[in-house]
Amino acid sequence: MTPDTNKSANVAEKMKTVKAAWDKAPSGPKKDAALKHYRAAEKAHLAKNDADTHKELDAATHALA
């Protein structure tokens, strides 16, 4: 696996993990905030901006905590 492929796989795996946590979270302001960050992460991922994707996924995880 090339380093770029490995990074993309890590980002995709992290997105799946955060989405699963979001799916399990109870409705409320924390879940709403996490969704905003998750959507921003999706946009960053489509733009191939791994740094922003990780930042937004971390923010989504923090919002759910």
QUIHURA-V612156 format. One record per residue. N is the residue number from 1. RES is the residue in one small letter. PHI is phi in whole degrees, -180 to 180 (NA if undefined). PSI is psi in radians with two decimals (999 if undefined). OMEGA is omega in degrees with one decimal (* if undefined). Layout:
BEGIN
n->N res->RES phi->PHI psi->PSI omega->OMEGA
n->N res->RES phi->PHI psi->PSI omega->OMEGA
END
This chain:
BEGIN
n->1 res->m phi->NA psi->2.34 omega->179.1
n->2 res->t phi->-77 psi->2.78 omega->179.1
n->3 res->p phi->-57 psi->-0.68 omega->178.6
n->4 res->d phi->-65 psi->-0.71 omega->178.2
n->5 res->t phi->-65 psi->-0.71 omega->179.4
n->6 res->n phi->-64 psi->-0.75 omega->178.1
n->7 res->k phi->-62 psi->-0.76 omega->180.0
n->8 res->s phi->-64 psi->-0.68 omega->178.4
n->9 res->a phi->-65 psi->-0.70 omega->178.2
n->10 res->n phi->-64 psi->-0.74 omega->179.3
n->11 res->v phi->-65 psi->-0.79 omega->-179.9
n->12 res->a phi->-62 psi->-0.70 omega->179.3
n->13 res->e phi->-66 psi->-0.72 omega->179.0
n->14 res->k phi->-65 psi->-0.68 omega->178.4
n->15 res->m phi->-63 psi->-0.73 omega->178.1
n->16 res->k phi->-62 psi->-0.73 omega->-178.8
n->17 res->t phi->-64 psi->-0.81 omega->-179.8
n->18 res->v phi->-66 psi->-0.71 omega->179.0
n->19 res->k phi->-63 psi->-0.70 omega->178.7
n->20 res->a phi->-64 psi->-0.72 omega->178.0
n->21 res->a phi->-65 psi->-0.70 omega->179.0
n->22 res->w phi->-64 psi->-0.75 omega->180.0
n->23 res->d phi->-59 psi->-0.64 omega->-177.4
n->24 res->k phi->-82 psi->-0.30 omega->-175.7
n->25 res->a phi->-71 psi->2.55 omega->176.6
n->26 res->p phi->-71 psi->2.67 omega->178.7
n->27 res->s phi->-62 psi->2.60 omega->178.4
n->28 res->g phi->151 psi->-3.06 omega->-176.0
n->29 res->p phi->-63 psi->-0.56 omega->179.0
n->30 res->k phi->-66 psi->-0.73 omega->-179.9
n->31 res->k phi->-67 psi->-0.67 omega->178.3
n->32 res->d phi->-63 psi->-0.76 omega->179.1
n->33 res->a phi->-64 psi->-0.73 omega->179.9
n->34 res->a phi->-63 psi->-0.66 omega->179.5
n->35 res->l phi->-63 psi->-0.70 omega->178.3
n->36 res->k phi->-60 psi->-0.76 omega->179.4
n->37 res->h phi->-68 psi->-0.68 omega->179.8
n->38 res->y phi->-64 psi->-0.73 omega->178.9
n->39 res->r phi->-65 psi->-0.67 omega->176.2
n->40 res->a phi->-64 psi->-0.65 omega->177.5
n->41 res->a phi->-65 psi->-0.70 omega->177.8
n->42 res->e phi->-61 psi->-0.76 omega->179.3
n->43 res->k phi->-63 psi->-0.76 omega->179.3
n->44 res->a phi->-64 psi->-0.67 omega->179.5
n->45 res->h phi->-65 psi->-0.73 omega->178.1
n->46 res->l phi->-64 psi->-0.54 omega->178.1
n->47 res->a phi->-84 psi->0.06 omega->-179.9
n->48 res->k phi->60 psi->0.66 omega->178.6
n->49 res->n phi->-107 psi->1.53 omega->-175.5
n->50 res->d phi->-64 psi->-0.63 omega->-178.4
n->51 res->a phi->-63 psi->-0.83 omega->178.5
n->52 res->d phi->-68 psi->-0.61 omega->178.0
n->53 res->t phi->-61 psi->-0.85 omega->179.1
n->54 res->h phi->-62 psi->-0.72 omega->-179.8
n->55 res->k phi->-60 psi->-0.81 omega->-178.9
n->56 res->e phi->-70 psi->-0.65 omega->177.0
n->57 res->l phi->-65 psi->-0.69 omega->176.7
n->58 res->d phi->-63 psi->-0.71 omega->178.7
n->59 res->a phi->-66 psi->-0.66 omega->177.7
n->60 res->a phi->-65 psi->-0.75 omega->178.4
n->61 res->t phi->-62 psi->-0.75 omega->179.8
n->62 res->h phi->-64 psi->-0.69 omega->179.7
n->63 res->a phi->-63 psi->-0.55 omega->-179.9
n->64 res->l phi->-79 psi->-0.33 omega->-176.0
n->65 res->a phi->-72 psi->999 omega->*
END
